[in-house]
Amino acid sequence: MTKKENKHLYALVGKNISYSFSRGYFTEKFEKLDLKNHEYINFDIQSIHELPQKIKENKKQLKGMNVTIPYKLDVFNFLDRIDKKALKVGAVNTIKITKKGRLKGYNTDVYGFKKSLKPLLKKHHKKALILGTGGASKAVAYVLESFGVKYKYVSRTPKEKKQISYQDIDKEFIESHYVIINCTPLGTHPNIENCPDIPYEFLSDKHLLYDLIYNPSETTFLRRGKEQGATIKNGLEMLELQAEKAWKIWNNS
């Protein structure tokens, strides 16, 4: 019983997340560090309203959580405190559970994306298209703003001023937006032939295509960009960086 009491438990909150990066990453990390009393599991829930029960069931062991699709926005209502940056971003992907059992939300996607994008940015990268409008796209927009890169969201159903539809993307649009970031799940394994519906033929070696997907390592979106001479990057480094930042938050703050 004592061993179970001392267990440090961490979890990923999401929907249909059996493929998840986080569980494999942290399980390997705990093995490398010989942290035998640490475990990382998935809270694979169909509704965010199931979260309080999951927390209650694991109350004594649970130290921290990551949050993924589609709950990075919905989770706000279940937190006691939210870090200033996460509040500005409008999305939470990391939760620390304090000694008193309070839940504090952070956004480590910003850190991961910023560090992995910075080396790739060039002077002509002044405008960007963000494909998708979910929680991860909020962190991407926040980072682009910090670099002074103007952006537009691309959505299948545009609802706001800064959003356009895929039908709006023509030759002129592509040639004036040299950074294109895929924040949609299109192209993720096993549906690797899928890709966002943009006119790839107008891409050039001036373009930078960044895909938040990491499996496969080269999505159809990235491959088609590479064929046109574009610089490409997948989301693996971003995920590793944000995971390490989450680990620091759980242990240091």
C-alpha positions as a printed Julia matrix, in Angstrom:
253×3 Matrix{Float64}:
   0.0    0.0     0.0
   2.8    2.42    0.93
   4.44   2.03   -2.47
   1.19   3.02   -4.2
   0.8    6.02   -1.87
   4.24   7.29   -2.93
   3.59   6.93   -6.64
   4.0   10.01   -8.8
   1.34   9.83  -11.46
   1.1   12.03  -14.57
  -1.55  11.92  -17.28
  -2.5   13.14  -20.73
  -6.03  14.49  -21.03
  -7.53  14.11  -24.51
  -9.93  12.26  -26.78
  -8.94   9.18  -28.85
  -5.29   9.52  -27.8
  -3.99   5.97  -27.95
  -1.4    7.23  -30.49
  -0.18   9.92  -28.09
   3.41  11.18  -28.01
   3.4   12.12  -24.32
   2.9    8.7   -22.78
   5.75   7.11  -24.73
   8.03  10.1   -24.16
   7.58  10.26  -20.39
   7.6    6.48  -19.91
  11.01   6.41  -21.62
  12.17   9.41  -19.6
  11.22   7.76  -16.3
  13.08   4.59  -17.31
  16.22   6.57  -18.23
  16.13   8.45  -14.93
  15.33   5.23  -13.03
  12.21   6.8   -11.53
  10.5    3.54  -10.63
   7.69   5.22   -8.69
   6.72   7.48  -11.63
   4.04   6.55  -14.16
   2.41   8.34  -17.1
  -1.07   7.3   -18.26
  -3.78   8.5   -20.63
  -7.07  10.02  -19.49
  -8.85   9.22  -22.75
 -12.23  10.88  -22.18
 -15.15  11.53  -24.49
 -16.13  14.72  -22.66
 -14.15  17.21  -20.56
 -16.84  16.79  -17.89
 -15.33  13.36  -17.11
 -12.1   15.02  -15.94
 -13.06  15.76  -12.28
 -13.9   12.09  -11.73
 -10.55  10.98  -13.23
  -8.74  13.41  -10.92
 -10.74  12.21   -7.91
  -9.93   8.55   -8.65
  -6.17   9.32   -8.72
  -6.09  12.19   -6.23
  -3.28  10.94   -3.97
  -0.84  10.08   -6.75
  -1.6   12.65   -9.47
   1.07  15.38   -9.75
   0.49  16.85  -13.19
  -1.29  16.57  -16.52
  -0.82  17.46  -20.16
  -3.83  18.47  -22.25
  -4.28  17.76  -25.94
  -6.96  17.83  -28.66
  -9.78  18.8   -28.18
  -9.63  20.11  -24.6
  -6.99  22.87  -24.55
  -9.73  25.52  -24.37
 -12.48  23.62  -22.52
 -10.2   22.75  -19.61
 -10.14  26.41  -18.44
 -13.42  25.92  -16.54
 -11.9   23.14  -14.42
  -8.82  25.02  -13.18
  -8.28  26.96   -9.96
  -5.59  29.23  -11.4
  -4.23  30.04  -14.85
  -0.75  31.31  -15.62
  -0.7   34.81  -17.2
   0.81  33.6   -20.47
  -1.72  30.77  -20.85
  -4.48  33.29  -20.21
  -3.13  35.54  -22.97
  -2.75  32.62  -25.36
  -6.24  31.35  -24.58
  -5.19  27.69  -24.32
  -3.79  25.38  -21.62
  -1.74  22.25  -22.35
  -0.03  21.67  -18.98
  -1.55  21.44  -15.51
   0.33  21.38  -12.23
  -1.38  19.95   -9.18
  -0.2   21.74   -6.05
   0.33  20.13   -2.64
  -3.04  21.51   -1.63
  -4.66  19.82   -4.63
  -5.18  23.02   -6.6
  -5.03  22.9   -10.4
  -2.93  25.54  -12.16
  -2.9   25.78  -15.97
   0.09  26.67  -18.15
   0.9   26.75  -21.86
   4.19  25.08  -22.8
   3.28  24.85  -26.51
   4.39  28.49  -26.78
   7.86  27.66  -25.47
   8.2   24.57  -27.69
   7.0   26.24  -30.87
   9.01  29.43  -30.33
  12.31  27.62  -29.77
  11.85  25.29  -32.74
  10.63  28.0   -35.15
  13.15  30.76  -34.39
  16.17  29.27  -36.24
  14.09  28.9   -39.42
  12.72  32.44  -39.67
  14.19  34.73  -42.32
  13.72  38.44  -43.06
  11.1   37.85  -45.77
   8.95  35.76  -43.4
   6.64  38.65  -42.57
   3.22  37.05  -43.08
   1.85  33.64  -42.12
  -1.16  31.41  -42.64
  -2.27  29.32  -39.67
  -4.25  26.31  -40.89
  -6.8   25.42  -38.2
  -8.29  27.29  -35.26
  -8.0   24.86  -32.32
  -6.02  25.18  -29.08
  -2.58  24.65  -30.64
  -3.2   27.38  -33.21
  -3.59  29.88  -30.35
  -0.04  29.19  -29.16
   1.23  29.46  -32.75
  -0.48  32.86  -33.17
   0.98  34.08  -29.87
   4.51  33.14  -30.98
   4.11  34.71  -34.43
   2.99  37.95  -32.77
   6.09  37.92  -30.56
   8.23  37.69  -33.73
   6.27  40.48  -35.43
   4.88  38.13  -38.07
   1.35  39.0   -39.21
  -0.99  36.06  -39.62
  -4.4   34.91  -40.75
  -6.25  31.84  -39.57
  -7.56  29.52  -42.28
 -10.74  27.66  -41.37
 -13.26  25.45  -43.15
 -15.92  27.59  -41.45
 -14.5   31.1   -40.86
 -16.31  32.93  -38.07
 -14.07  35.86  -37.15
 -12.37  38.8   -38.82
  -8.88  37.24  -38.78
 -10.17  34.02  -40.35
 -10.39  33.17  -44.03
 -11.58  30.06  -45.82
  -9.48  27.63  -47.87
 -11.29  28.93  -50.97
  -9.75  32.36  -50.34
  -6.2   31.05  -50.77
  -5.13  31.81  -54.32
  -1.76  32.38  -56.02
  -1.52  35.93  -54.69
  -2.22  34.82  -51.13
   0.37  32.05  -51.23
   2.97  34.39  -52.73
   2.45  37.0   -50.01
   2.4   34.58  -47.05
   5.74  32.8   -46.84
   5.08  30.94  -43.59
   2.36  28.26  -43.5
   1.69  26.3   -40.32
  -0.57  23.26  -40.2
  -2.39  23.05  -36.86
  -5.01  20.6   -38.13
  -4.82  16.8   -37.65
  -4.96  16.29  -41.46
  -2.25  13.87  -42.53
  -1.75  12.14  -39.18
  -1.07   8.39  -39.22
  -2.87   6.27  -40.39
  -4.51   8.74  -42.85
  -1.17   9.9   -44.18
  -2.36  10.7   -47.7
  -4.55  13.56  -46.4
  -3.36  17.16  -46.41
  -4.79  20.68  -46.08
  -6.42  21.93  -49.26
  -4.1   24.71  -50.41
  -2.64  25.42  -53.89
   0.77  23.79  -53.36
   1.85  24.59  -56.94
   2.41  28.24  -55.96
   4.88  27.43  -53.16
   8.55  28.29  -53.65
  11.95  28.12  -51.97
  10.98  31.28  -50.08
   8.31  29.39  -48.17
   8.56  27.79  -44.75
   6.08  24.99  -44.04
   5.72  23.84  -40.45
   3.49  20.9   -39.49
   2.57  20.31  -35.85
   2.1   16.64  -36.75
   5.11  14.38  -36.06
   3.72  11.0   -37.2
   4.56  10.5   -40.04
   7.75  12.55  -39.82
   7.11  13.86  -43.34
   3.42  14.48  -43.92
   1.91  14.95  -47.39
   1.67  18.68  -46.54
   5.44  18.83  -45.9
   6.35  16.57  -48.82
   4.41  18.7   -51.28
   6.09  21.81  -49.9
   9.53  20.21  -50.19
   8.83  19.31  -53.82
   8.39  23.05  -54.48
  11.68  23.88  -52.72
  10.17  25.05  -49.42
  11.9   24.68  -46.06
   9.97  22.14  -43.96
   9.74  21.2   -40.28
   7.58  18.74  -38.35
   6.29  19.01  -34.79
   8.55  16.52  -33.01
  11.06  19.02  -31.61
   8.23  21.28  -30.45
   6.63  18.34  -28.59
   9.91  17.37  -26.94
  10.6   20.95  -25.86
   7.11  21.5   -24.47
   7.27  18.15  -22.62
  10.54  19.13  -20.93
   9.07  22.51  -19.99
   6.05  20.73  -18.47
   8.39  18.46  -16.48
  10.12  21.54  -15.03
   6.78  23.11  -14.1
   5.62  19.94  -12.33
   8.83  19.7   -10.36
  10.04  23.24   -9.74
   7.21  25.7    -9.39
